Amino acid sequence: MSDPIRIEEVDAVTAPPRARVEDARDTFERKRDYLTGFLSQKPEGDAPGEPGGALYESVIDALKEIYDPEIPVNIYDLGLIYGVEVTDEGHAAITMTLTTPHCPVAESMPGEVEMRVSAVPGIGVVDVNLVWDPPWDPAKMSDEARLELGML
């Protein structure tokens, strides 16, 4: 069997001594603050041609103004834009596809993309690459496009 629990009654308990800051200053040496270097760093600005950069986002906004004539959704949300690369020198390379090779705007859509993107301030040269592989399918659409078309 285990020992029985003993209960002891007391009238008062002596309070422990309070710590004093003055006492600690004399005995402890301040350690190097490991956050000093981290906190002194300045945030890096977004590169203009990288995702999140102003020039890149302006190109994306221009692409979102182009609508497929058969589907009331912009070509970016429709998933027709496979890649956007923007250099700091203002060269934009757009890789895109169409819903089908027999799309009625197959000849005019790449030209419209080139025209709209070249109108973005800071863009000088635009290359539009039309590709068919991988083929477009509805799974490439954004949630906003699916909602617009009643697919969600």
ZAMARGU-4260 file (C-alpha; in steps of 0.2 Angstrom, whole numbers, plus 5000, padded with zeros to 4 digits):
<rodrens>
0) 5000/5000/5000 | 5005/5018/4998 | 5009/5030/5012 | 4994/5040/5018 | 4993/5058/5013
5) 4998/5069/5028 | 4990/5086/5030 | 4999/5099/5040 | 4990/5116/5045 | 5000/5132/5045
10) 4996/5149/5051 | 5006/5159/5039 | 5018/5157/5025 | 5034/5168/5023 | 5033/5177/5006
15) 5048/5174/4995 | 5060/5188/4992 | 5056/5200/4978 | 5069/5201/4963 | 5077/5218/4961
20) 5082/5225/4944 | 5097/5233/4952 | 5103/5217/4959 | 5102/5208/4941 | 5112/5222/4933
25) 5127/5219/4943 | 5128/5200/4941 | 5122/5197/4923 | 5130/5203/4907 | 5118/5208/4893
30) 5119/5195/4879 | 5121/5200/4861 | 5104/5202/4853 | 5102/5190/4840 | 5088/5199/4831
35) 5099/5215/4829 | 5105/5210/4811 | 5088/5203/4806 | 5078/5219/4812 | 5091/5231/4803
40) 5088/5223/4786 | 5077/5233/4774 | 5064/5224/4764 | 5068/5221/4746 | 5057/5229/4734
45) 5048/5219/4721 | 5057/5217/4705 | 5046/5226/4692 | 5046/5211/4680 | 5043/5198/4693
50) 5026/5192/4700 | 5020/5205/4712 | 5030/5218/4703 | 5021/5233/4696 | 5026/5230/4678
55) 5022/5212/4678 | 5005/5216/4687 | 5001/5229/4673 | 5004/5216/4660 | 4992/5204/4669
60) 4979/5218/4670 | 4980/5221/4652 | 4978/5203/4648 | 4962/5203/4659 | 4955/5216/4648
65) 4954/5204/4633 | 4939/5193/4632 | 4935/5178/4622 | 4922/5182/4609 | 4912/5166/4612
70) 4914/5165/4631 | 4911/5180/4642 | 4927/5178/4652 | 4944/5186/4650 | 4958/5176/4642
75) 4968/5176/4658 | 4954/5169/4669 | 4949/5157/4656 | 4966/5149/4657 | 4972/5153/4639
80) 4988/5162/4646 | 5001/5149/4650 | 5016/5160/4654 | 5020/5178/4656 | 5039/5184/4657
85) 5044/5202/4659 | 5062/5208/4659 | 5067/5224/4668 | 5071/5231/4651 | 5053/5230/4646
90) 5053/5214/4635 | 5037/5204/4638 | 5035/5186/4632 | 5017/5179/4633 | 5014/5160/4630
95) 4996/5157/4626 | 4984/5145/4618 | 4966/5145/4612 | 4951/5134/4616 | 4953/5125/4600
100) 4965/5126/4585 | 4949/5130/4575 | 4944/5145/4586 | 4937/5159/4575 | 4949/5171/4583
105) 4965/5160/4580 | 4972/5173/4568 | 4967/5189/4577 | 4969/5185/4596 | 4988/5184/4597
110) 4989/5201/4588 | 4976/5208/4600 | 4987/5201/4615 | 5002/5209/4607 | 4994/5226/4605
115) 4986/5227/4622 | 5002/5222/4631 | 5013/5233/4621 | 5002/5248/4626 | 5007/5245/4645
120) 5019/5259/4650 | 5036/5252/4652 | 5034/5238/4639 | 5044/5240/4623 | 5044/5223/4615
125) 5031/5209/4615 | 5033/5192/4609 | 5017/5181/4609 | 5020/5162/4607 | 5004/5152/4602
130) 5006/5134/4608 | 4994/5119/4607 | 5003/5108/4619 | 4997/5106/4632 | 4979/5108/4625
135) 4967/5119/4634 | 4954/5111/4644 | 4941/5118/4656 | 4951/5113/4671 | 4963/5127/4667
140) 4950/5141/4671 | 4951/5151/4687 | 4937/5149/4700 | 4931/5167/4695 | 4929/5160/4677
145) 4920/5145/4683 | 4908/5155/4694 | 4905/5167/4680 | 4900/5152/4669 | 4890/5144/4682
150) 4901/5129/4684 | 4904/5131/4703
</rodrens>
